[in-house]
């Protein structure tokens, strides 16, 4: 028996998405830039997918720019939004590596980077952002839902603060939100939330890897980083990944249609697991509400996360030691470090993430195995 609890890393494709892929592979595989009927049919498929994603975010179709995934979308949003060679950029200490690495590069190029701290619950303080805003600030980039602990940042309050500052000081600070772990799981209205650039990814919502999108507000003129045949409004040229895009459109529509049902299901799974795990001393939940019900970060005192991960794997239970982008590296979690957790908690932290295919029976089995593995490993460590 296999129990997959690593949905924040990636998700299996749904039957609905598989059917859409098969249609592209067999009958609709033309180049979207070709002028013949097969090319026009392929172009229409992309337009349909764009329309589906735009509808879920209540934006115009032209706001959707397809990319190779969340990493490229984050890079495109950050580099594309900057209009001066110097200035301030405000972010947090717990962003995804595709944001932090990009901003580290810009810092070396002379930009003034401000990294907002996190409290021990995994949230920023609005006053810290208020104090960091300045006339020379060009961009604020803050993740909606953290990919390691699931903390939800107050996007509405952040946007309102930026808008008020812009109005008072006649400034043009742009707001970028990495919503890869939020899209399809939490309601998002780009215009209402006053977001200038939003990044999303298909494989987090039962689509294919290698497909993402930058959603840009009409207020934002994104500069291209690559040049070619003019596809995607010239912002991201190159022959489109029609299979990934069509799959993305289906996955987006499906995830938003069943958002409330899936949210409640994930919430029940998470609560059931927390209730069992917190009954044992030495097991701690990292972070606090508001949190995504899809992500649970747990520390096992005295046990290395990698040891727990592989112990569970031998029983067919799959979890993560944190972000999939860092799971094969030896460096410890920058998110848990930024929260100020003690070293033993950081070293013993695993991430469990839920999907709509998980069942309460699977959670019961996983909980029992987690507890028995923890007790067995503690006994083994004492013998040493």
N, C-alpha and C positions, 0 to 999 in steps of 0.2 A: 504493500500500500504506500502511495506517495501523497504527502500533504505539502502543498506549495504555499509558503507564507512569505514570499519575497516579491509581492506585486509592485512595490515601489521601485524595484530595480527594472522589472519588465513584466508584461502581462501576456498570457496566451491569446492568440487571435480568436475572435468569436466566430460562430458559424455564419452569421450575417456578413462579417468581413470576408470570410473564406469564399463565400458565394460571389461577392463582388470582385474578388481577385481572380477567380476562375473565369469570370466573364471578360475581364481585361485580357487575360492570357490567351483565351481562345478566339475571341471575336472582336476585340477592341484594342489591339496592340499597336495601332499606327502611331507615327510621330505627330504630336499635336501641332507642329509647325508646318506639316505638309498640307498642300492645297487640295489634295484629292479627298474623296469621301471618307476614307479610313482615317485620314489625318483630322478631318473636321469632326468625325465621331469621337476621336480621342480628345480633341480640344473641348468638345461639349462635356465629356466626362469630367474633365478638370474643372470646367465652369460649374457643373452641378455640385462637385465636392466643395468648391470654394463657397458656393451659395449656402450649402448645408452648415459649414463651419461659421460663416458670417451670421447666419440666423441664430445660432446658439449663443452668440455674444452680442446680438442686436447691433451689428455694425454693417456698413455697406460692403458689397463683395470686393471692391477695390482695396479694402483695408487689409485683406488677407494675402500675405506673401509667403509662398511655400518655400521651405528650406529642407536641409538634410536632417534636421532634428533640433532639439532644444539648444544644444551647444552652439550651432551656427546661428540660430535665431538670437541667442543672447549676445553673441559677438556682433552681429549685424545691428542690433538695437543700440548697443553701447557706442560702437564706433560711428554708426550712422547718425546718431542723435547729436554728437558733438559738433560745435560750429567754430570753436576757437582752439588754438593750439595749447592754451593754458587755461587754468580755472579750477574750480573745486568740483569734486565728485563725491557724493555721500552714499555710503552703502552700509552694510552690517558685517559683523565678524563671522556670520554663519552662512554666507551665500554659497551657492553651488560653485565647484571649481571652475566652470566655464565663465562665471562672472568674476570670481576673485582673481584668477590668473590673468584675465584680460585687464582688470583694474590695476593689478600689480605691475603689468607692463606699462600702462599709462602713467602710473606713479613714477616709474623710472624715466619716463619721457618728460617729466616736469609738472604733471597735474598734481594738485593738492587733494590727496585722498583722506577722507574722514571715515573711519570705521566705527559705526555706532556700537556700543557694547550691548550685551544681553544680560538680563537679570537671570537668576538661578532657575527660573521657570521657562526660560527660552524665548523671552519677548523683549523687544526694545521699549524704551521709555520715550514717549512723545516729546517730553521736555528736552531730551538729548538731541532729537532732530531739530526742534525749534531753535536751540542754541547753536546748532551747526550750520543752519541756513545763512547764506550771505549773498551779497550782490553778485559776486563772481562765481556763484554756483551754477554749473551747467546742467547737472544731471543728478537725480536721486534714483538709485537702483536697489530695490528691496524685494526679497522673495515673499510670495504670498503664503505658501505652506512649506515649512522646512522639510527637506527630504529625509532627514535622519530622525528627528524627534516629533515631527508633525505639528509643531507650534504654528498657529495662525496669527499673522501680524495684522494690526488694525489698518488695513489698506484705506478704508474710507477716511479715517482721521488723518492719515498721512497725506492723502490727496488734498483734503480740505485745507490742511496747514500750508502745503505748497501753493495751492491756488490763492490763499489769502496773502501769502508773502509776495507772490507775483503781482497781485493787484495793488498792494500797498507800495511796493518798490519799483513798479513798472519793469519787473524782471521776466525772464523767459526760462525758468527752470523746468526741465522735462522730467517726467516720472516714468520709470521703467519697472515693470513687475515680471519676475520670473514666476509663471503660474503653471509650471509643468506638473507639480503635484496637486494643484487645485482644480485645473480644468477638467470638466466632466464629473467633478465630485462636489464642488461648491458653486452656487450661482455667481456668475460674473457678467456685469453689464459695463462695457468699456467706457461708454460716454457718461453714464451715471456715476461711475466710480472715478472719473476724471483721470484715467490712465492714458498716457501718451503712447506707450509701447508695451505689448504683452507677448510673452513667449510661451508656446505650448508644444507638446510632443505627442505623437500618435501611439507609440508603444507603451505608454502608461495607461491607455484606455482601451486596450485590446485591439489596437491597430498594429502596423508593422514598424520594425526598427528602421531608421534611416529616413524618417519623414517627420517634419515638424512645421511650424509656421510662426512668423512674426505678424502680430496683429497691430497695425499702426493707426493712430488717430488721424483724423483729417487735419489736425493742428500740427502734425509732425511731418516734416519733409526729410525722409531718410536718404542719406548719401550712399550710393552704391560702393561696395568694396571690391567687386569683381566686374568684369566687362565681357560682353559677348553678343549674343543674338537678340538681346532685348526682352527675353522672357521675364515674367513676373515684374512687369512695369519697368524693366531695366534695373531693378534693385537687386535681383538675384538671378542673373541670366544663366542659360544652359538648358539643354533638353530636360523637360520635366520628368520626374519620377512618377509616371502615371499610375503604376501599380500601387505605390505607397500613398499617393495623393487620393486615389479613389477609396482605398482602404481607410484612410484617415477620415474622409467625409462620412463613410458609413459608421465608423467607430464613434465619431463625434456626435452624430445624430442619435445613435443608440444610447450612448452614455448619458446624454442630456435628457433623453426621454425617460430613462429609468433612474434619474439622479436621486430623487427622494427615497425611492424604494431601496436602492443600493446603499445610500447613506445610513438609513435606519438599520439595515442588515449589518453593515460594518460596525456600527455603534454597538449593536447587541453582541457581536463576536468579540469586540475589544473589551467590553465590560465583563463578559463571562471569563475571559482569560485573565484580566486584572484581578478579579475576585479570587481566582484560584491561586495565582502567583503570589499575591501580597499576604497570603496566609502564612508564608514561611519567612522566618527571619533571615536577613542577608540578601533578599531580593527586593530591589527598589525600582520604581517607575521613574523615568527621567522626564522632566517637563510637567507642565500643568495646563489646564484649560485656560483659554480656548485652544483646542488641539483638533487635528483631523482624526476622525474615527478610523481612518485607514492605516494609521501608523502607530506603532507602540515600541518605545525604546526602553529596554529593561537591562539593569545591571545585576550581575551575579557576583556578589562579594567573594573575593579570593580565587576566582576562576577566570582564566583567560578566555576572551570571547571566541577566539579561533578554536580552542579546545571544545567549547560548548557547541559551536557550529558543526564541527565534524562529528561529534558524538551524536547529535541529532540527525545528521545526514545519514549515518549508518542505520538509522531507523526509518529513513525515507521522509524525514521532515526537513524542509529547506527554509532557512532564514538567512539573515545577513549580519555582518559585523558593522554595518553602517552604510554609507553611500557606496553604490556599486562602482563609482568612479575611483574610490580609494581602497576598496576591499582587498585588492591584491598588493597593496603597498604596506609598508611597515609603520608608516607615520600614524599617530593616533588621531582620533576624531577632532577636527578643528572646531566642530560645533559644540561638543561636550566640554572641550577645553575653554571655549569662549564663555560657557555658562558657569565656569568656575568649579566644576565637579572635582572631587579628589581623584588622585591617580588610580586608585583601585577600582573606582566606579567606572572610570573611562576605559580601563583595560578589560573590564568584565562586561561591557555593554554590547548587546545584540539588538538588531532591529527586526521586528516582526511586522509584516504588512499584509493587509487583507484584500481580498477581491470578492466579487459577487458570487464566484463559483465555490467559495469556501462554505462549509456547513458547521453548525454548532457541534455536531459529532466529531468533526475533525479538530475543532478547538479543544474539546474534552480530551481527546487522545493526545494532542500536542501538549496540553497543560500537564497531563500525567507524566509524559515523557520528559518534559522540562524539569519537573520537580524531582523525579527519580534520578535523572542524569546529574542534577545539581548535588543531590545527596551522595550519590556514588562518587562523584569527582571530589567532593569535600573529604570523604573518607580516604580516598586515594592520596590526596595531598597531605593529609595528616600522617600517613604511613611514611611519607618521605621526610 
